[in-house]
């Protein structure tokens, strides 16, 4: 403690002297500075090595694929979150949005053209049959004419009939060719129209499970809209969720500790931070847990030996405390 300054009088013959008692503060100032520096160094060293643990949760996944809509339309079938699927499974169906459906009109036109084509084809067969019969009769007439049994006047009408039939058959064949071209063109347009109006189907190329669903039944989607996020293949990543209040603590490459359901802990690193926040999938929520918006990250484990697809895990990330 500082000594109180006091004034005392020394009495002597004819002299009165004033002087200070107690130690002088200026001599202790260096000691106070050294003590302050020592305490400050201890506190700084303590806080420099202090951490807080940021907790998250997630699940084991394979390769993550985002399914997007290639067309404008309405969802008529969609797989639920958490549902496992095999290769070849239809996960999504979209009914295209069509203002004018030409398929009915094209189908009617195709039937008319086909009917005309068949009629022309039948007529050609009938005329060809008649022509063949007349040609046989003409051969007999030629034979009789050469033997002078009949005159030229008996031969000419038959020859004229054969030539008329040939002209009719040639004309009908040309018409048949045109109808064939028109029929093929109409059938191609009809096929394209039906494909355009038929539902779009997304079929899985390998087994996996559905991670997230972004749309519901009957909702309208546009080209490029996200529909599903799925996991396929063998265990490879951890899809983790952190509270949005910890967004400033999550950086690419941050080391994390992953606690598996069997209690084993493995190391990993944050390999991707998704640009959009999202809800944690309902199928991994615990009974007391609320479904809130969360920051989504992808973690690459350094050891995948004990990973099991769809199993829930806990994530721990160390965050250094910065006071200065």
VEXDOTOR-912636 format. One line per 10 residues: number of its first residue (from 1); their letters; for each residue x, y, z of N, C-alpha, C, O. Coordinates in steps of 0.02 Angstrom, whole numbers, plus 50000, padded with zeros to 5 digits. Each point is the difference from the previous one (the first is absolute). Example, Ala and Ser with C-alpha at 12.3 -4.5 7.8 and 13.67 -1.06 7.14 Angstrom:
BEGIN
1	AS	50660:49716:50390:49955:50059:50000:50045:50060:50000:50052:49999:50033; 49930:50054:49931:50042:50059:50003:49961:50055:50037:50025:50055:50008 .
//
This chain:
BEGIN
1	XXXXXXXXXX	50041:49940:50000:49959:50060:50000:50043:50062:50000:50057:50001:50023; 49913:50053:49949:50035:50065:50001:49999:50028:50071:49951:49995:50036; 50104:50034:49981:50005:50032:50066:49969:50069:49997:50010:50038:49952; 49955:49978:50099:49967:50066:50003:50052:50054:50013:50043:49994:50044; 49952:50056:49916:50046:50056:50009:49981:50040:50063:49942:50019:50010; 50105:49991:50030:49988:50039:50061:50051:50055:50007:50056:49996:49973; 49927:50053:50061:50045:50057:50014:50013:50004:50075:49953:50000:50040; 50108:50004:49977:50017:50007:50070:50047:50060:50008:50038:50018:49955; 49958:50012:50100:50042:50059:50015:50055:49981:50049:49987:49969:50052; 50074:50049:49932:50055:49990:50046:50015:50067:50034:50014:50050:49968 .
11	XXXXXXXXXX	49982:49947:50096:50011:50062:50037:50072:50003:50025:50025:49951:50029; 50007:50102:49962:50066:50015:50027:50005:50075:50014:49953:50038:49988; 50100:49978:50036:50007:50071:50019:50000:50044:49939:50047:50000:49961; 49900:50037:50032:49995:50050:49947:49988:49972:49931:50000:50039:49952; 49989:49891:50040:49990:49971:49933:49939:49954:50000:49991:49959:50044; 49967:50051:49906:49944:49955:49989:50008:49968:49932:50003:50036:49950; 50001:49892:50045:50014:49964:49937:49943:49952:49984:49977:49962:50043; 50001:50040:49896:49948:49954:49976:50032:49945:49958:50043:50015:49958; 49938:49920:50052:50028:49946:49960:49948:49944:49994:49953:49998:50040; 50056:49954:49908:49954:49945:49986:50023:49937:50036:50059:49988:50011 .
21	XXXXXXXXXX	49891:49971:50007:50016:49935:50031:49974:49945:49953:49958:50014:49957; 50064:49923:50050:49978:49944:49959:50043:49992:49938:50037:50045:49983; 49957:49896:49982:50040:49988:49939:49978:50042:49942:49943:50023:49997; 50101:49988:49957:49985:50039:49940:49970:49956:49946:50029:49949:49983; 49910:50069:49987:49966:49958:49949:50040:49990:49937:49995:49947:49970; 50044:50099:50010:50037:49996:49937:50049:49942:50000:50016:49972:49948; 50008:50009:50111:50047:49945:50003:49966:49933:49990:50034:49952:49980; 49899:50041:50032:49964:49937:49992:49967:49991:49932:49977:49945:49984; 50020:50107:49975:49966:49997:49935:50027:49946:49954:49960:49965:49969; 50106:50025:50025:50026:49945:49957:49976:49931:50022:49987:49957:49959 .
31	XXXXXXXXXX	50007:50034:50108:49976:49935:50026:49927:49988:49979:49982:49944:49982; 49978:50108:50022:49930:49993:49979:49994:49984:49926:49959:49959:49980; 50083:50072:49980:49999:49986:49927:50019:49927:49985:49969:49968:49958; 50082:50007:50076:50021:49931:49990:49944:49951:50019:49989:49950:49966; 49977:50063:50090:49945:49957:50021:49943:50001:49949:49972:49948:49984; 50012:50112:49989:49947:50006:49950:50017:49962:49937:49958:49965:49972; 50105:50041:50005:50022:49965:49939:49996:49925:50010:49979:49964:49955; 50041:50012:50104:49999:49928:50015:49929:49973:49998:49987:49947:49970; 49965:50089:50063:49931:49977:50001:49969:50002:49930:49963:49955:49980; 50052:50098:49983:49974:50006:49932:50024:49943:49956:49962:49974:49960 .
41	XXXXXXXXXX	50103:50007:50048:50028:49945:49960:49965:49934:50016:49986:49961:49955; 50001:50027:50109:49966:49939:50020:49930:49996:49970:49980:49948:49974; 49983:50108:50031:49932:50001:49972:50000:49992:49924:49959:49963:49973; 50086:50070:49993:50004:49996:49927:50017:49929:49978:49971:49975:49952; 50076:49992:50084:50017:49931:49983:49941:49954:50011:49989:49953:49961; 49972:50058:50091:49942:49958:50014:49946:50008:49946:49974:49950:49974; 50011:50112:50009:49948:50012:49950:50023:49980:49930:49958:49981:49959; 50107:50022:50027:50025:49982:49934:49990:49925:49987:49988:49980:49943; 50016:49980:50108:49993:49928:49994:49930:49976:50019:49991:49940:50012; 49959:50104:49991:49933:49981:50020:49957:49988:49938:50006:50035:49950 .
51	XXXXXXXXXX	49951:49915:50054:49956:49981:49946:49929:49992:50027:49989:49988:50059; 49964:50019:49895:49932:49977:50013:49983:49946:49949:50027:50001:49944; 49929:49954:50072:49981:49945:49955:49934:50018:49966:49950:50012:50033; 50052:49989:49900:49939:50010:49960:49973:49931:49982:50035:49960:49970; 49904:50027:50050:49970:49934:49989:49952:50000:49941:49964:50049:49987; 50037:49897:49976:49954:49990:49944:49980:49927:49997:50022:49959:50040; 49937:50025:49912:49978:49931:49990:49993:49987:49925:49998:50047:49960; 50000:49890:50022:49994:49984:49929:49988:49926:49990:49981:49964:50046; 50031:50014:49892:49991:49930:49984:50049:49979:49946:50025:50042:49962; 49989:49894:50035:50048:49973:49952:49967:49993:49932:49944:49974:49994 .
61	XXXXXXXXXX	50090:50050:49954:49973:49997:49932:50053:49974:49952:50059:49993:50017; 49918:49993:49921:50045:49984:49946:50010:50063:49958:50003:50056:50026; 50002:49934:49908:50003:50058:49955:49933:50036:50002:49947:49968:49996; 50054:50098:50010:49938:50039:50005:49983:50028:49931:50042:50033:49968; 49897:49954:50010:49977:50022:49934:49937:50042:50009:49954:49981:50037; 50044:50076:49930:49940:50043:50002:49959:49988:49936:50026:50009:49945; 49912:49971:50063:49955:49987:49944:49963:50065:49983:49967:50029:50043; 50040:49994:49895:49968:50062:49978:49949:49986:49945:50006:49952:49962; 49945:50092:50033:49948:49992:49949:50025:50025:49933:50027:50055:49996; 49965:49905:49950:50019:50024:49934:49943:50036:49963:50011:50029:49947 .
71	XXXXXXXXXX	49928:49968:50081:49941:50027:49965:49957:50040:50049:50011:49999:50061; 49941:50035:49911:49948:50033:50039:49941:49953:50007:49976:49972:49951; 50000:50020:50111:49944:49954:50009:49982:49993:50074:50024:50037:50043; 49934:49913:49970:49976:49987:50068:50025:49932:50025:50003:49952:49961; 50016:50045:50102:50023:49938:50030:49941:49953:50011:49951:50018:50033; 50054:49922:49939:49946:49951:50010:50023:49940:50042:49959:49963:50027; 50107:50028:49978:50029:49947:50043:50067:50025:50026:50040:50026:49962; 49972:49964:50104:50064:50018:50029:50014:49956:50060:49954:49984:50039; 50108:49995:49969:50020:49955:50054:50012:50039:50064:50028:50056:49999; 49953:49915:50058:50006:50034:50065:50073:50001:50024:50041:49959:49979 .
81	XXXXXXXXXX	49973:50089:50066:50066:50005:50031:50016:49936:50040:49956:49973:50033; 50106:50005:49962:50021:49942:50038:49984:49933:49968:50020:49948:50025; 49945:50053:49918:49980:49937:49968:50058:49970:49961:50028:50032:49956; 49991:49906:50059:50052:49967:49960:49971:49977:49933:49940:49987:49995; 50102:50008:49955:49977:49978:49934:50054:49958:49967:50059:50004:50017; 49919:49955:49935:50045:49958:49962:50012:50030:49930:49967:50048:49980; 50080:49924:49985:50014:50022:49932:49939:49989:49956:49968:49947:50003; 50015:50103:49955:49942:49995:49956:49935:50024:50030:49948:49996:49967; 50054:50029:50094:49939:50025:50033:49981:50069:49973:50044:50043:49992; 49891:49968:49995:49976:50066:49980:49991:50043:50062:49960:49984:50044 .
91	XXXXXXXXXX	50079:50070:49961:49998:50043:50060:49953:50059:49991:49970:50023:50049; 50024:50002:49890:49959:50060:49987:49964:49992:49934:50027:49974:49951; 49910:50049:50047:49962:50007:49938:49973:50071:49996:49973:50027:50048; 50034:50003:49892:49976:50068:49990:49955:50001:49939:50019:49978:49946; 49920:50048:50063:49954:50007:49944:50014:50067:49966:49995:50052:50032; 50023:49947:49903:50018:50063:49967:49941:50049:49996:49942:49980:49994; 50076:50083:50009:49949:50053:49993:49996:50016:49925:50047:50027:49971; 49895:49957:49998:49991:50010:49928:49939:50045:49989:49946:49986:50025; 50064:50067:49937:49945:50046:49984:49955:49969:49946:49939:49999:50008; 50091:49977:49938:49962:49969:49945:50025:49929:49990:50059:49988:49986 .
101	XXXXXXXXXX	49896:49964:50022:50017:49930:49990:49976:49979:49930:49940:49995:49988; 50108:49993:49967:49983:49982:49931:49992:49925:49989:49985:49979:49945; 50026:49982:50106:50001:49927:49990:49932:49973:49975:49999:49956:49958; 49946:50070:50068:49934:49975:49979:49986:50017:49927:49977:49958:49962; 50039:50104:50019:49989:50020:49931:50046:49961:49953:49979:49980:49946; 50084:50009:50074:50047:49963:49959:49979:49926:49995:50010:49969:49948; 49962:50004:50104:49977:49931:49998:49942:49992:49952:49997:49952:49962; 49958:50097:50039:49943:49999:49953:50024:50006:49928:49976:49965:49956; 50071:50080:50033:50028:50009:49933:50036:49937:49977:49995:49981:49941; 50041:49987:50103:50036:49939:49982:49952:49944:49979:50014:49964:49952 .
111	XXXXXXXXXX	49930:50031:50083:49951:49949:49983:49970:50012:49931:49990:49953:49962; 49995:50110:50021:49972:50017:49935:50049:49984:49944:49983:49970:49950; 50081:50051:50060:50051:49987:49949:50011:49926:49991:50006:49975:49944; 49995:49989:50111:50010:49927:49996:49943:49966:49965:50010:49953:49962; 49928:50071:50050:49941:49972:49966:50004:50013:49925:49986:49955:49960; 50034:50106:50021:50007:50016:49928:50056:49959:49968:49994:49977:49944; 50059:50014:50094:50057:49960:49974:49978:49928:49988:50016:49971:49948; 49948:50001:50099:49977:49930:49993:49950:49994:49942:50000:49950:49964; 49958:50102:50028:49951:49998:49945:50035:50002:49933:49981:49963:49954; 50069:50081:50040:50038:50005:49937:50037:49934:49986:50002:49977:49943 .
121	XXXXXXXXXX	50027:49995:50109:50036:49937:49993:49954:49944:49977:50019:49959:49958; 49920:50040:50070:49951:49949:49980:49978:50010:49927:49992:49952:49963; 49999:50112:50018:49980:50015:49930:50054:49978:49951:49986:49972:49948; 50077:50042:50071:50056:49980:49956:50000:49924:49991:50011:49975:49944; 49978:49989:50110:49998:49927:49995:49944:49976:49955:50009:49954:49960; 49932:50078:50046:49942:49981:49960:50013:50014:49926:49986:49958:49957; 50040:50102:50028:50014:50019:49930:50055:49957:49970:49997:49981:49941; 50053:50003:50100:50054:49957:49976:49974:49930:49982:50022:49970:49951; 49931:50006:50089:49969:49935:49986:49961:50003:49935:50005:49954:49959; 49956:50100:50030:49962:50008:49938:50048:50006:49940:49987:49970:49948 .
131	XXXXXXXXXX	50066:50067:50060:50049:50009:49946:50031:49933:49981:50010:49986:49941; 50006:49974:50109:50031:49935:49985:49951:49955:49961:50021:49963:49956; 49915:50040:50062:49950:49960:49963:49993:50024:49928:49996:49960:49954; 50003:50107:50038:49995:50027:49932:50061:49983:49958:49995:49988:49940; 50063:50012:50092:50062:49983:49963:49998:49927:49977:50025:49984:49946; 49945:49973:50094:49992:49930:49978:49952:49994:49942:50013:49963:49952; 49932:50075:50051:49952:50000:49944:50032:50030:49937:49988:49978:49944; 50055:50074:50070:50033:50032:49943:50048:49952:49965:50007:50003:49939; 50025:49955:50098:50044:49949:49971:49961:49953:49954:50022:49982:49946; 49918:49998:50077:49958:49956:49959:49977:50036:49937:50000:49972:49945 .
141	XXXXXXXXXX	49981:50093:50064:49978:50039:49942:50056:50009:49950:49989:49995:49939; 50073:50017:50086:50059:50006:49956:50010:49936:49960:50015:50001:49940; 49976:49944:50094:50008:49936:49966:49946:49991:49945:50016:49977:49945; 49923:50041:50070:49946:49995:49951:50010:50050:49943:49986:49986:49942; 50039:50073:50077:50011:50052:49949:50054:49979:49951:49994:50012:49940; 50059:49956:50084:50054:49978:49957:49975:49945:49952:50025:49995:49944; 49927:49966:50078:49974:49948:49957:49942:50026:49957:49967:49962:49964; 50021:50103:50040:49949:50034:49959:49930:49976:50016:49955:50001:49958; 50036:49977:50105:49934:49977:50019:49956:50060:50019:49940:50001:49987; 50093:50049:50045:49963:50061:50018:50035:50059:49967:50056:49995:49977 .
151	XXXXXXXXXX	49907:50060:50021:50027:50060:49967:50033:50045:50052:49999:49987:50060; 50031:50067:49913:50034:50048:50044:49951:50037:50045:50018:50020:50056; 49922:49990:49920:49949:50035:50040:49981:49961:50063:49979:50030:50050; 50030:49905:49948:49987:49960:50061:50057:50004:50050:49990:49989:50060; 50070:50027:49917:50059:50003:50043:50008:50068:50034:50020:50003:50059; 49965:50051:49906:50013:50068:50025:49965:50015:50066:50033:50028:50044; 49903:49956:49967:49968:50016:50065:50035:49969:50060:50005:50031:50053; 50019:49908:49937:50034:49966:50057:50067:50033:50015:50018:50009:50058; 50017:50010:49888:50065:50035:50009:49989:50066:50036:50039:50019:50043; 49908:50017:49939:49985:50065:50032:49984:49991:50074:50021:50040:50042 .
161	XXXXXXXXXX	49942:49907:49974:49983:49987:50071:50063:49986:50041:50007:50025:50056; 50038:49937:49916:50062:49984:50035:50041:50063:50013:50026:50010:50055; 49979:50033:49894:50039:50062:50008:49968:50047:50052:50035:50032:50039; 49898:49972:49961:49965:50042:50049:50012:49975:50072:50010:50039:50047; 49989:49895:49959:50013:49972:50067:50072:50014:50022:50012:50015:50059; 50035:49982:49895:50070:50015:50017:50008:50073:50023:50036:50014:50047; 49928:50031:49918:50004:50071:50018:49969:50011:50070:50029:50036:50041; 49913:49932:49972:49968:50006:50065:50044:49972:50056:50006:50030:50054; 50023:49913:49933:50043:49968:50051:50061:50044:50014:50019:50007:50058; 50012:50022:49890:50058:50044:50010:49981:50062:50041:50038:50021:50044 .
171	XXXXXXXXXX	49903:50007:49941:49977:50059:50038:49986:49983:50073:50018:50038:50046; 49951:49904:49964:49985:49979:50069:50065:49984:50039:50004:50014:50060; 50046:49959:49907:50063:49986:50033:50035:50065:50022:50030:50003:50053; 49964:50048:49905:50028:50065:50019:49963:50030:50060:50031:50028:50046; 49903:49963:49953:49960:50024:50057:50016:49961:50063:50004:50028:50055; 50007:49908:49936:50018:49957:50058:50067:50022:50030:50008:50002:50061; 50039:50015:49896:50065:50023:50023:49994:50065:50040:50032:50008:50052; 49927:50038:49923:49989:50064:50035:49966:49989:50068:50018:50031:50050; 49932:49924:49949:49966:49985:50063:50047:49967:50051:49995:50012:50060; 50051:49946:49915:50048:49967:50044:50045:50052:50034:50014:49995:50060 .
181	XXXXXXXXXX	50009:50053:49901:50043:50053:50027:49962:50041:50052:50025:50016:50054; 49913:50002:49930:49958:50039:50045:49985:49961:50064:49998:50028:50055; 49990:49907:49937:49985:49958:50059:50061:49995:50047:49992:50006:50060; 50067:49985:49912:50061:49996:50040:50013:50066:50037:50020:50001:50058; 49968:50055:49906:50011:50066:50030:49951:50011:50058:50019:50026:50053; 49918:49955:49937:49949:50008:50052:50016:49955:50061:49992:50022:50057; 50029:49917:49929:50017:49955:50055:50060:50026:50040:50001:49993:50061; 50047:50038:49905:50058:50029:50035:49979:50059:50044:50022:50006:50058; 49934:50036:49915:49974:50057:50039:49959:49975:50060:50003:50028:50054; 49958:49919:49935:49960:49972:50053:50044:49970:50055:49986:50009:50060 .
191	XXXXXXXXXX	50067:49957:49920:50047:49972:50049:50033:50055:50042:50005:49994:50061; 50016:50059:49905:50031:50056:50035:49951:50034:50047:50018:50020:50055; 49919:49986:49923:49949:50031:50041:49985:49958:50062:49990:50026:50055; 50008:49908:49935:49988:49955:50057:50058:50001:50050:49990:49998:50060; 50071:50005:49913:50058:50003:50044:49999:50066:50040:50018:50002:50058; 49962:50050:49908:49996:50065:50032:49948:50001:50056:50010:50033:50051; 49935:49932:49939:49946:49999:50049:50006:49944:50050:49964:49999:50050; 50081:49952:49937:50007:49944:50047:50041:50023:50060:50044:50043:49993; 49943:49928:50067:50035:50022:50061:50075:49988:49995:50023:49949:49973; 50015:50098:50054:50073:49992:50007:50013:49955:50060:49970:50009:50053 .
201	XXXXXXXXXX	50076:49943:49939:50016:49954:50055:50075:50003:50014:50041:49996:49955; 49976:50012:50110:50070:49995:50020:50010:49930:50029:49969:49983:50051; 50074:49977:49917:50012:49931:50021:50071:49996:50028:50047:50022:49969; 49959:49949:50090:50065:49995:50034:50046:49954:49961:49980:49946:49977; 50083:50075:50017:50050:49960:49965:50035:49950:50046:50032:49954:49976; 49961:50056:50090:50028:49953:50049:49961:50007:50066:49961:50046:50008; 50051:49908:50037:49963:50000:50063:50023:50057:50046:50055:50027:49992; 49901:49991:50055:50016:50054:50047:49940:50016:50043:49958:49957:50012; 50038:50106:50012:49942:50022:50038:49991:50075:49991:50046:50035:49980; 49893:49989:50034:49983:50070:49990:50020:50040:50061:49980:49983:50056 .
211	XXXXXXXXXX	50059:50069:49934:50022:50043:50055:49950:50055:50014:49977:50008:50057; 50005:50030:49891:49957:50058:50009:49950:50005:49943:50015:49981:49944; 49926:50044:50072:49947:50011:49950:49984:50074:50001:49985:50029:50053; 50017:50003:49888:49990:50072:49997:49931:50021:49976:49981:50058:50006; 49980:49895:49967:49934:50016:49974:49950:49949:50026:50019:49948:50027; 49917:50067:49964:49946:49955:50021:49958:49980:49940:50009:50026:49945; 49946:49927:50066:49955:49978:49946:49959:50059:49973:49978:50043:50038; 50012:49957:49896:49960:50050:49964:50033:50068:49997:49971:50046:49970; 50089:49963:50058:50032:50065:49996:50028:50011:49929:50020:49952:49967; 49982:50111:50012:50025:50018:49934:50077:50008:50004:50026:50032:50045 .
221	XXXXXXXXXX	50009:49939:49907:50072:50007:49996:50019:50027:49931:49963:49993:49951; 50096:50038:50046:50025:50029:49938:50069:49970:49985:50031:49972:50044; 49991:50034:49893:50066:49971:49983:50055:50027:50046:50007:50060:50009; 50032:49894:50020:50055:50019:50044:49982:50000:50074:50044:50006:50042; 49891:49987:49975:49980:49998:50070:50024:49936:50034:49997:49946:49971; 50027:50061:50092:50020:49941:50039:49938:49962:50022:49952:50030:50024; 50050:49904:49968:49944:49957:50020:50020:49956:50059:49966:49998:50051; 50089:49966:49940:50024:49953:50052:50075:50007:50007:50035:50020:49954; 49989:49962:50105:50072:49988:50010:50007:49929:50025:49971:49982:50051; 50067:49978:49912:50004:49929:50017:50073:49980:50013:50047:50033:49979 .
231	XXXXXXXXXX	49960:49911:50056:50066:49970:50013:50003:49934:49963:49954:49959:50005; 50101:50030:49958:50009:49938:49963:50069:49971:50014:50047:50036:50017; 49958:49899:49974:50065:49967:50007:50018:49984:50072:49958:49999:50044; 50107:49988:49967:50026:49978:50065:50009:50060:50047:50003:50057:49977; 50003:49930:50089:50012:50055:50049:50064:50037:49983:50053:49970:49990; 49941:50096:50007:50058:50040:49978:50004:50067:50035:50055:50025:50013; 49887:50006:50003:49999:50067:50029:49954:50001:50062:49965:49953:50015; 50039:50104:50019:49953:50016:50055:49964:50065:49980:50032:50051:49989; 49903:49946:50007:49960:50061:49989:49982:50026:50069:49960:49970:50036; 50069:50087:49983:49993:50026:50068:49959:50064:50001:49996:50036:49951 .
241	XXXXXXXXXX	49974:49976:50107:49957:50059:50010:50023:50036:50063:50007:49970:50054; 50006:50096:49939:50019:50042:50057:49949:50057:50008:49968:50020:49952; 50027:50004:50108:49955:50057:50013:50023:50061:49962:50060:50011:49991; 49893:50029:49986:50018:50060:49962:50038:50051:50042:50035:50042:49972; 49959:49955:50094:50037:50046:50042:50075:49986:49999:50041:50041:50020; 49978:49898:49957:50071:49982:49996:50028:50009:49930:50053:49974:49984; 49912:50063:49974:50020:50007:49929:50070:50029:49992:50036:49982:49954; 49983:50064:50091:50067:50031:49995:50056:49953:50023:50058:50015:49989; 49924:49930:50043:50051:49953:50025:50016:49946:49949:50050:49965:50006; 49908:50028:49942:50008:49946:49951:50039:50026:49940:49978:50047:49966 .
251	XXXXXXXXXX	50079:49922:50021:50041:50019:49943:50020:49937:49961:50004:49946:50029; 50009:50063:49906:50024:49943:49960:50066:49975:50027:50045:50040:50016; 49962:49895:49989:50062:49970:50024:50004:49993:50075:50048:49971:50025; 49902:50056:50013:50002:49993:50072:50003:49927:50021:49962:49959:49974; 50083:50023:50072:50001:49931:50026:49942:49989:50048:49983:50045:50039; 49987:49897:49959:49944:49983:50044:50011:49930:50028:50039:49961:49974; 49925:50025:50080:49999:49933:50029:49931:49971:49990:49949:50032:50015; 50048:49907:49960:49937:49966:49985:49991:49943:50049:50042:49956:50005; 49902:50046:50031:49984:49946:50048:49949:49954:49969:49943:50021:49986; 50076:49916:50003:49957:49951:49969:49951:49970:50050:50011:50007:50061 .
261	XXXXXXXXXX	49936:49960:49916:49951:49969:50047:50032:49950:50048:49975:49991:50056; 50080:49976:49924:50032:49952:50044:50047:50032:50050:50033:49965:50039; 49971:50103:49961:50043:50036:50048:50069:50016:49974:50036:50039:50030; 49983:49931:49914:50066:50014:49972:50003:50070:49971:49951:50024:49970; 50106:50009:50039:50009:50068:49974:50054:49999:49946:50054:49972:50008; 49929:50061:49936:50047:50005:49944:50007:50073:49980:49957:50042:50016; 50096:49973:49949:50013:50068:49978:49974:50011:49929:49990:49952:49962; 50000:50110:50021:49977:50018:49933:50010:50074:49988:50021:50037:50044; 49964:49984:49895:50006:50071:49981:49940:50022:49961:49970:49961:49963; 50011:50102:50046:49944:50028:49963:50022:50011:49928:50046:50039:49987 .
271	XXXXXXXXXX	49922:49926:49966:50020:50004:49929:49953:50044:49959:50018:50022:49945; 49922:49992:50081:49953:50041:49962:49950:50033:50047:49977:49968:50047; 50008:50095:49940:49948:50036:50037:49945:50017:49950:50012:50036:49951; 49928:49938:50060:49946:50012:49953:49978:50073:50003:49996:50029:50054; 49989:50001:49889:49983:50072:50000:49933:50015:50032:49988:50057:50020; 49968:49893:49984:49934:50013:50027:49992:49965:50067:50025:49945:50010; 49940:50088:50036:49982:49968:50063:49941:49953:49987:49965:50007:49950; 50025:49946:50096:49944:49953:49991:49981:49968:50065:50034:50007:50051; 49911:49957:49946:49977:49965:50059:50034:49932:50005:50013:49967:49950; 50001:50012:50111:50027:49934:50011:49945:49949:49981:49942:50010:50018 .
281	XXXXXXXXXX	50076:49936:49945:49950:49951:49980:49962:49973:50060:50028:49986:50052; 49907:50007:49939:49957:49978:50056:50017:49930:50024:49988:49984:50058; 50039:49973:49897:50011:49931:50020:50061:49992:50045:50011:49945:50026; 50030:50108:49984:50056:49994:50047:49990:50045:50062:50044:50003:50043; 49899:50030:49961:49986:50042:50059:49985:49956:50060:49966:49949:49995; 50061:50071:50062:49983:49966:50062:49933:50024:50026:49975:50052:49978; 49995:49911:50067:49931:50014:50022:49993:50069:50030:49948:50033:49991; 50103:49991:50045:49995:50064:50034:50027:50058:49957:49999:50058:50022; 50023:49927:49918:50033:50050:49958:49950:50035:49955:49958:49969:49968; 50049:50098:50029:49957:50040:49956:50032:50003:49931:50061:49999:49992 .
291	XXXXXXXXXX	49896:50006:49958:50025:50006:49931:50011:50074:49985:49952:50037:49989; 50112:49983:50009:50017:50070:49988:50048:50004:49941:50031:49951:49980; 49973:50110:49993:50047:50012:49945:50071:49990:50026:50017:50019:50056; 50025:49950:49902:50068:49985:50020:50048:50011:49942:49980:50000:49942; 50084:50009:50075:50052:50005:49950:50022:49930:49980:50015:49959:50043; 49987:50027:49892:50017:49933:49976:50072:49999:49974:50021:50043:49961; 50017:49908:50062:50069:49991:49977:50013:49927:49983:49965:49956:50025; 50084:50033:49934:50020:49932:49982:50069:49987:50030:50047:50039:49991; 49959:49906:50044:50062:49983:50035:50029:49937:49968:49965:49951:49988; 50101:50052:50000:50036:49942:49973:50036:49965:50057:50050:50027:50025 .
301	XXXXXXXXXX	49927:49915:49998:50034:49964:50054:50068:49974:49977:50009:49981:49941; 50039:50018:50105:50066:49973:49983:50001:49924:50002:50045:49968:49973; 49904:50002:50059:49995:49927:50004:49927:49980:49990:49956:50022:50038; 50031:49937:49912:49931:49980:49985:49985:49927:50019:49950:49972:49978; 50094:49999:50062:49995:49928:50015:49934:49982:50035:49967:49952:49980; 50014:50086:50071:49940:49983:50039:49938:50039:49980:49950:49998:50036; 50051:50036:49908:49942:50040:49979:49945:49955:49974:50012:49954:49961; 49927:50061:50059:49941:49963:49977:49951:50051:49971:49983:50050:50032; 49994:49937:49907:49954:50047:49966:49939:50014:50043:49972:49955:50032; 50007:50108:49969:49940:50025:50034:50007:50002:50076:49953:50020:50034 .
311	XXXXXXXXXX	50105:49960:49993:50007:50001:50073:50013:50072:50024:50039:50035:49968; 49929:49986:50087:50011:50068:50026:50066:50005:50037:50023:49952:50031; 50009:50106:49965:50063:50012:50034:49999:50069:50034:49958:50042:49984; 50088:49968:50062:50009:50064:50033:50065:50032:49976:50049:49966:49989; 49950:50100:50004:50057:50037:49975:50023:50049:50053:49960:50035:50030; 50106:49968:49980:50029:50048:50047:50054:50040:49964:50045:49971:49968; 49951:50095:50037:50048:50045:49969:50028:50047:50052:49961:50033:50036; 50105:49971:49969:50031:50045:50048:50005:50070:49971:50023:50010:49944; 49954:50039:50096:50004:50070:49980:50043:50038:50050:49984:50002:50060; 50070:50028:49916:50044:50037:50045:49967:50066:50021:49970:50035:49959 .
321	XXXX	50037:49981:50105:49972:50062:50026:50049:50056:49986:50059:49995:50016; 49916:50058:49954:50041:50059:49985:49974:50059:50040:49944:50024:49989; 50097:50000:50057:49982:50058:50040:50038:50062:49979:49981:50056:50019; 50071:49936:49942:50041:50057:49982:50007:50004:49925:50033:50045:49974 .
//
